[in-house]
Amino acid sequence: MSNVRVAAFSLSLDGFGAGPNQNIDNPLGIRGTELHQWFFPTKAFSSMHGGPEGESTSIDNGFAERSFENVGAWILGRNMFGPIRGPWNDDSWKGWWGDSPPYHVPVFVLTHHARATLTMDGGTTFYFVTDGIESALTKAREAAGGKDVRIGGGVSTIRQYLSAGHIDEMHLAFSPVLLGEGESLFHGINASELGFTVSSVVSGERATHVTLAR
Amino acid sequence: MSNVRVAAFSLSLDGFGAGPNQNIDNPLGIRGTELHQWFFPTKAFSSMHGGPEGESTSIDNGFAERSFENVGAWILGRNMFGPIRGPWNDDSWKGWWGDSPPYHVPVFVLTHHARATLTMDGGTTFYFVTDGIESALTKAREAAGGKDVRIGGGVSTIRQYLSAGHIDEMHLAFSPVLLGEGESLFHGINASELGFTVSSVVSGERATHVTLAR
C-alpha cells in the first residue's frame, strides 16, 4: 500500500523539530543538531553519509533503516534543500548532500521560485514545484509508483501536509533534549482530531520512538 | 536538601497536561484521565485511593512512589482543588478526595477568594492563599520544614512557578496518547533558557518518565 509518511523525524521533548535561526551555518537552527544525536551513530546514517560504519544492531538503527524502506519519492520544503531564500540566483546550490544525495529517488522541493530539474548521481532527481503542496503530492505519488511518499520536512512542510489531512503515518524520534524555542511540530494542530492515535512507543538507545497512525 | 519540584505530572505526547473544558464531570478536562492510565494500576495509587492493591514492582510504581517521598508541603491551583469558580459560596466543597485526602501534610491552595483553613483527617490541612504564588511558596517552604515542596498542578500553576524560576526539578510522565488540545505545559515557556536539562528518560510500563533538573 502506498502511504504518505513522516519517518525518523526528530523532536525535542518540548516539541520542537528544529531550533530557531536557521541559516547556512545552522541548517537545523541553533542547537538543532542535538535533535539528531540518535541518528548519527547508526549504520543507516553511515551508509548515507560515509564515515566509519555505524551501529547495525541498535533499536535506533532499526527505526532509521525502516524510515528509508519502500520510499518511492520524497517531498522537502525548500529550507530543507538549502539556505537560499528568495529567487535562485544561479544553479550552483545543489542541496546539502554533495553530488550523490542519499535519496536515490525523485525528490520534490516546494518553492515559490521556478528552477530547472536537477539530476544528481545515484538516482536522485530534484524537481522544484511552484504550484503548491497538493501538486507536489500528486507528482510525488505518480513518481513513487505505488511505493510510499515520505515527507522529509522541515517542520513547516510537515505541518502543511498534516493540516491538509494528507499524512497517514508518522514516526517521531523524541530526543532527550529541551530546545526551549524553535519550530513546534504540533502547536495549533489537533493531531487527535485529525484521527491520529499512538501505535507504539519504543525506547531506543538515544531516543524514544513514537509511531502515530490513523 | 529542600527542593521545589513537580513530580508524576502526566503529559500527552503532544504536550498537554490536561484536556479542554474542565468541569465537575471532567476534572482533568475532556480525555484528561487518559493521561493518568500509567498511574491508576500502581500500588502508589491504590495506597492513596483504596481499591485492590496495585502493582508494587513496576517501573511506573517506582516513579509514583518517589513522587510522594520527602514531600513536606504541596501547592495546588484552585482548579485542582475543585470545580468551583469565583467566590466560595459555602465551605461544603472539601476537595476531590473525601475526608482523608492523600496528602497528609499542609497543602496551600492558590485562590483569589479567601476561605478559612480546612483541617482534614490524616494530617492534611488546606490553607487558602490569596496573595499570590510567592507568598504561597514562602508559606509552603516554612511548613515543609526542610523537606520538598511539591507543586501538584494544574498546568497553569506549574507554568507560573516555572516562569518565575522557582522549580528545581520536574518528573514528567509522557503517556502514549495525543490530546490534540488542552493545556500545554511548555508552550511559550523556554525550559532550556530557564536552565533545565534532561537528567533521565526511562521507559515505564505505561508511560515514558522524563526527569528535568537544573
Interface residues (C-beta under 8 A of the other chain):
Chain A: L13 D14 G15 R31 L172 F174 P176 V177 L178 L179 G180 E181 S184 F186 H187 N190 A191 S192 E193 L194 F196 T197 V198 V201 S203 T208 V210 L212
Chain B: L13 D14 G15 R31 L172 F174 P176 V177 L178 L179 G180 E181 S184 F186 H187 N190 A191 S192 E193 L194 F196 T197 V198 V201 S203 T208 V210 L212
